């Protein structure tokens, strides 16, 4: 019995070790990068429903040190359910070197049978690893796991987030940084410090869960409004009182030294219609990269950040030794409730006190601003198309593209059955507060197929696919919905006009393309509204200037309301790539489409035993002796099951002995 007890303790400790929730802050892949020093960098993310200021926080925020305890998620102080990876917000950061192999094991412990998938935003992965539920893979079921594996071939500042439903809005996201060896760094010598602690991940934040807000918006009179923001999962919003003393949850703090140049990697994960004005008091921002792609240095005083974008900036700490506010203020719907957040840039030797200046929402501009919201480029306002890439010109910048695609989008006044019933409560008949307009591209709302197109293309009825050319209905008069797919030949250079028609609301839409870079060759605001026909007419008169030299490379870009942005894509990466507005509710309501690059026969091979899913209809039972296929089983699960079985068998033998 003594021997059995020892074996049981050893076995139990092994099980506990396998379920530890690691923050990976000391991961061996966080290292100086060099040529030919590749590593395999493995992570395990356990996903679960969690809660802010849980019992892990003890007396936070009254005892501020308790707010830094493991598994404590203070957020902005608002008590609410959240979704986390490893009980962290943001989730664990992945910091690797160029050409490392990234392996991430996702364990789905979400409640209620909720499926999940993880998208590697900005990373050019094989399409099976892109993580879009029902386009590139089946959702990972509850109690199951899935292993993502890909090469870190896209250097720069990126991030990961859930791409299933609205989970991204509730905490399933984190940074993903791929650093280069000094020999490949375009900006070597321009900065002194580039460390994980100078990653800045910004998101808007809600007191309530977003699905409830969206349901209210669609079926009642509510709205999806951001209450607050977070910087690296922290901030001050909800007020707490004790002994007549008011306290808040702590701000994020960036500790710096006088006279150094810091590379801040800024990631924007805003989920609502929420451009964000970003600045640091008394400091300039020298932009050196966007969406991971290097740019010629350009110094500004503030940047308007749009959802999905990333900027690398150099901040020279050459001011008086004290603390300064890093400021984020939301616009459009984020401006309705004046959502904002602060963080602290603290010089070494500064007093332990808050920075001076106001602590309020503020979108007033001064100096030079990059990518202003819905504003024509003038003195003091610069848009991304005016910045220069440091990478060589490529095939995408040739004089004449192989093909041009026009994508006009807006909120259309149409009876969408998700929010209206044509016979019972038509959008044309209900009172104004109950009207819900439909987000569409070329008057089509996209939906995902019943099986992932990337891996089960032949299982999908061809009638479910459509585009503007194949759609037979008059979509300006009746609601059109399908798996919206535009086919592009492998190797084609495609020019894409994104036209924000802007007829219904004064808003803004940032678009993100999976799996590819594009060049931003033109961008302008025309009026409060416009049309594809107006843009074509301007182009025919030679009034749209294309930048075909040093045009910046990006994967996320904004389009002015009543304006246009012109992109050039060299379609070298075969796959089914989602291209969509990156505001969560707009994506959910259909403002997106899929670019199918290459024919089905040109798609990459499907990994062995890749999970399948789709509709099922009763057709009787398997015949006796008929072969059935086992479901894919995660390696870790098999190892654990094997250990448990062997342990039980051994204990049984010892008892019998």
Secondary structure, 3 states (H helix, E strand, C coil): CHHHHHHHHHHHHHHHHHCCCCCCCCCCCCCCCCCCCCCEEEEEEEEEEEECCCHHHCCCCCCHHHHHCCCCCCECCCCCEEEEECCECCCCCEEEECCCEEEEEEEECCHHHCCECEEEECCCCCHHHCCCECCCECCECCCCEEEEEEECCCCEEEEEEECCCCHHHHCCEEEEEEECCHHHCCCCCCCCECCHHHEEEEEEECCCCHHHHHHHHHHCCCCCCCCEEEECCECCCCCEEECCEEECCCCCEEEECCCCEEEEEEEECCCCCCCEEEEECCECEEEEEECCEEEEEEEECEEEECCCCEEEEEEECCCCCCEEEEEEEECCHHHHCCCEEEEEEEECCCCCCCCCCCCCCCCCCCCCEECCCCCCCCCCEECHHHCEECCCCCHHHCCCCCEEEEEEEEEECCCCCCCCECCCECCCCCCHHHCCCEEEECCEEECCCCCCHHHHHHHCCHHHEECCCCCCCCCCCCCCEEEEEEEECCCCEEEEEEEECCCCCCCCEEEEECCCCEEEEEEEECCCCCCHHHHHHHHHCCCCCCCCCCECEECEEEECCCEEEEEEEECCCCEEEEEEECCHHHHHCCCEEEEEECCHHHCCCCCCCCCCCCCCCCCCCCCCCCCCCCCCCCHHHHHHHHHHHHHHHHHHHHHHC
